[in-house]
Amino acid sequence: MAPQVVCLCGSLRLAALFRAERRRLTAQGVIVLGPEETEHELTAEHRAMLGELHLRRIDLADEVRIISVDGCLGEATRREIDYARSRGKVLSAVEPDLLR
């Protein structure tokens, strides 16, 4: 049986949580997809391209897992949640009540 593929979504300001969740899922045999941190300021064009790239990650995933703290979700993460729902993806979150 093929391993599950999970795409992580959320603000990269939570990079430590992304790393912890990536390690946890990988240790369970899950393939983890997620955004990568950048070291430079992004132009609007580059940010849009990276946003589209992330939607393709969602397309590849069996599940979309939301990384957040205190229920805070930005505009881009909300767009990714809406996109995942429109594609019938399973949604989960590190905060259990976030998606209720």
C-alpha positions as CSV (number, residue, x, y, z in Angstrom):
1,M,0.0,0.0,0.0
2,A,1.3,3.5,-0.9
3,P,2.1,5.8,1.9
4,Q,-0.3,8.6,2.7
5,V,0.6,12.1,1.4
6,V,-0.1,15.1,3.7
7,C,0.3,18.7,2.7
8,L,1.0,21.2,5.5
9,C,-0.6,24.6,5.3
10,G,-0.3,27.7,7.5
11,S,1.9,30.7,8.1
12,L,5.6,30.2,7.7
13,R,6.0,32.4,10.8
14,L,5.3,29.1,12.5
15,A,8.3,27.4,11.0
16,A,9.2,25.5,14.2
17,L,5.7,24.0,14.3
18,F,6.0,23.1,10.6
19,R,9.3,21.3,11.3
20,A,7.9,19.5,14.3
21,E,4.8,18.3,12.4
22,R,6.9,17.3,9.4
23,R,9.2,15.2,11.7
24,R,6.2,13.6,13.5
25,L,4.4,12.6,10.3
26,T,7.6,11.4,8.6
27,A,8.3,9.1,11.6
28,Q,4.8,7.6,11.0
29,G,5.7,6.8,7.4
30,V,3.8,9.7,5.8
31,I,5.1,11.7,2.8
32,V,4.9,15.3,3.9
33,L,4.6,18.3,1.4
34,G,4.8,21.9,2.6
35,P,5.9,25.3,1.8
36,E,9.6,26.2,2.1
37,E,11.0,29.2,4.0
38,T,12.6,31.9,1.9
39,E,15.6,34.0,2.9
40,H,14.8,37.1,0.9
41,E,11.9,39.5,0.4
42,L,9.4,38.3,-2.1
43,T,7.9,40.4,-4.9
44,A,4.2,40.2,-5.4
45,E,4.8,38.1,-8.6
46,H,7.1,35.6,-6.8
47,R,4.6,35.4,-3.9
48,A,1.8,34.6,-6.4
49,M,3.9,31.9,-8.1
50,L,4.7,30.3,-4.8
51,G,1.0,30.4,-3.9
52,E,0.1,28.5,-7.1
53,L,2.9,26.0,-6.4
54,H,1.4,25.3,-3.0
55,L,-2.0,24.7,-4.6
56,R,-0.3,22.0,-6.7
57,R,1.0,20.4,-3.5
58,I,-2.5,20.3,-2.2
59,D,-3.6,18.6,-5.5
60,L,-1.0,15.8,-4.8
61,A,-2.0,15.3,-1.2
62,D,-4.4,12.8,0.4
63,E,-4.9,15.1,3.4
64,V,-4.3,18.8,4.1
65,R,-3.1,19.6,7.7
66,I,-3.4,23.1,9.0
67,I,-0.7,24.5,11.2
68,S,-1.9,27.3,13.5
69,V,-1.7,28.8,16.9
70,D,-4.7,30.2,18.8
71,G,-6.9,29.7,15.7
72,C,-5.1,32.4,13.8
73,L,-5.4,31.9,10.0
74,G,-4.2,34.3,7.4
75,E,-5.8,35.0,4.0
76,A,-3.5,32.6,2.1
77,T,-4.2,29.8,4.5
78,R,-8.0,30.4,4.3
79,R,-7.7,30.3,0.5
80,E,-5.8,27.0,0.7
81,I,-8.5,25.5,3.0
82,D,-11.2,26.6,0.6
83,Y,-9.2,25.1,-2.3
84,A,-8.7,21.8,-0.5
85,R,-12.4,21.6,0.3
86,S,-13.3,22.3,-3.3
87,R,-11.1,19.4,-4.3
88,G,-12.6,17.0,-1.7
89,K,-9.4,16.7,0.3
90,V,-9.5,15.5,3.9
91,L,-8.7,18.4,6.2
92,S,-7.1,18.2,9.7
93,A,-5.5,20.6,12.0
94,V,-2.9,20.6,14.8
95,E,-5.6,22.5,16.8
96,P,-8.4,20.0,17.1
97,D,-11.3,22.5,17.1
98,L,-10.0,24.7,14.4
99,L,-12.0,23.3,11.5
100,R,-15.3,23.0,13.3
